[in-house]
Amino acid sequence: MSANEAFDLEIRDESIRLGQLLKLASLAEDGIHAKELISEGVVTVNGAVDTRRGAQIRPGDVVCVNGECVKVTSQQ
């Protein structure tokens, strides 16, 4: 799945941490799984691998895990 095929995921705040986003989008089962995915280098943010669990993700960002992608949107 590419960024063009990403499904939208609405967040209520101006940003969300990467680990939290993975759980919210059901790309990770829980926090431990999210941490493992991030540390294994299989998570990309806007096409680049990101290994920072606390990375701030904002509306417009595209996050992918093993070919499954979400585009972050804002409720505002």
Backbone hydrogen bonds in HBPLUS format (Angstrom, degrees):
<---DONOR---> <-ACCEPTOR-->    atom                        ^
c    i                          cat <-CA-CA->   ^        H-A-AA   ^      H-
h    n   atom  resd res      DA  || num        DHA   H-A  angle D-A-AA Bond
n    s   type  num  typ     dist DA aas  dist angle  dist       angle   num
A0005-GLU N   A0002-SER O   2.87 MM   3  5.24 145.5  1.99 109.2 119.7     1
A0006-ALA N   A0003-ALA O   3.28 MM   3  5.04 165.8  2.30 102.2 104.5     2
A0007-PHE N   A0069-CYS O   3.24 MM  62  6.65 155.4  2.30 142.9 136.6     3
A0071-LYS N   A0007-PHE O   2.86 MM  64  5.98 157.7  1.91 136.9 143.1     4
A0009-LEU N   A0071-LYS O   2.85 MM  62  5.96 151.3  1.93 155.1 153.4     5
A0073-THR N   A0009-LEU O   2.87 MM  64  5.79 162.8  1.89 138.2 139.1     6
A0011-ILE N   A0073-THR O   2.92 MM  62  6.28 153.7  1.99 149.6 153.3     7
A0075-GLN N   A0011-ILE O   3.16 MM  64  6.14 143.1  2.30 162.0 157.9     8
A0016-ILE N   A0057-ILE O   2.90 MM  41  5.22 144.2  2.03 139.5 151.1     9
A0057-ILE N   A0016-ILE O   2.75 MM  41  5.22 168.7  1.76 152.3 156.2    10
A0021-LEU N   A0017-ARG O   2.92 MM   4  6.19 156.0  1.98 156.2 164.1    11
A0018-LEU N   A0055-ALA O   2.90 MM  37  5.37 135.2  2.10 145.0 158.9    12
A0022-LEU N   A0018-LEU O   3.03 MM   4  6.32 158.6  2.08 156.1 160.5    13
A0019-GLY N   A0053-ARG O   3.03 MM  34  5.11 160.2  2.07 152.9 147.5    14
A0023-LYS N   A0019-GLY O   3.37 MM   4  6.66 153.2  2.45 141.1 147.1    15
A0024-LEU N   A0020-GLN O   2.91 MM   4  6.14 167.6  1.92 155.2 159.0    16
A0025-ALA N   A0021-LEU O   2.85 MM   4  5.97 158.4  1.90 156.7 161.2    17
A0027-LEU N   A0022-LEU O   2.83 MM   5  4.96 143.8  1.96 158.5 162.4    18
A0028-ALA N   A0022-LEU O   3.09 MM   6  5.32 133.3  2.32 128.7 121.9    19
A0026-SER N   A0023-LYS O   3.03 MM   3  5.01 157.7  2.08 105.3 111.9    20
A0034-ALA N   A0030-ASP O   2.93 MM   4  6.20 157.9  1.98 152.4 159.3    21
A0035-LYS N   A0031-GLY O   2.93 MM   4  6.13 159.7  1.98 146.1 151.1    22
A0036-GLU N   A0032-ILE O   2.99 MM   4  6.28 156.1  2.05 148.6 154.8    23
A0037-LEU N   A0033-HIS O   2.94 MM   4  6.20 166.5  1.96 155.3 158.2    24
A0038-ILE N   A0034-ALA O   2.98 MM   4  6.17 165.6  2.00 154.5 158.3    25
A0039-SER N   A0035-LYS O   2.93 MM   4  6.09 164.5  1.96 149.3 153.9    26
A0040-GLU N   A0036-GLU O   2.90 MM   4  6.02 141.1  2.05 148.2 158.5    27
A0042-VAL N   A0037-LEU O   3.36 MM   5  5.85 164.1  2.39 166.2 163.3    28
A0041-GLY N   A0038-ILE O   3.12 MM   3  5.38 156.0  2.18 105.6 113.1    29
A0050-ASP N   A0043-VAL O   3.08 MM   7  6.17 159.9  2.12 153.1 155.1    30
A0044-THR N   A0064-CYS O   2.93 MM  20  5.19 162.6  1.96 147.7 153.4    31
A0064-CYS N   A0044-THR O   2.93 MM  20  5.19 156.7  1.98 141.7 149.1    32
A0045-VAL N   A0048-ALA O   2.80 MM   3  5.38 160.8  1.83 151.4 149.3    33
A0048-ALA N   A0045-VAL O   3.17 MM   3  5.38 170.5  2.18 112.8 115.2    34
A0046-ASN N   A0062-VAL O   2.71 MM  16  5.04 172.5  1.72 157.6 160.0    35
A0055-ALA N   A0052-ARG O   3.06 MM   3  5.25 166.0  2.08 113.8 115.7    36
A0061-ASP N   A0058-ARG O   2.99 MM   3  5.78 162.6  2.02 148.6 152.1    37
A0060-GLY N   A0072-VAL O   2.70 MM  12  5.44 165.7  1.72 147.8 147.5    38
A0072-VAL N   A0061-ASP O   2.90 MM  11  5.55 168.8  1.92 169.6 171.6    39
A0063-VAL N   A0070-VAL O   2.90 MM   7  5.41 155.8  1.96 159.2 163.6    40
A0070-VAL N   A0063-VAL O   2.84 MM   7  5.41 153.3  1.92 150.5 159.0    41
A0065-VAL N   A0068-GLU O   2.84 MM   3  5.27 155.2  1.90 146.2 152.6    42
A0068-GLU N   A0065-VAL O   2.92 MM   3  5.27 169.1  1.93 123.7 125.9    43
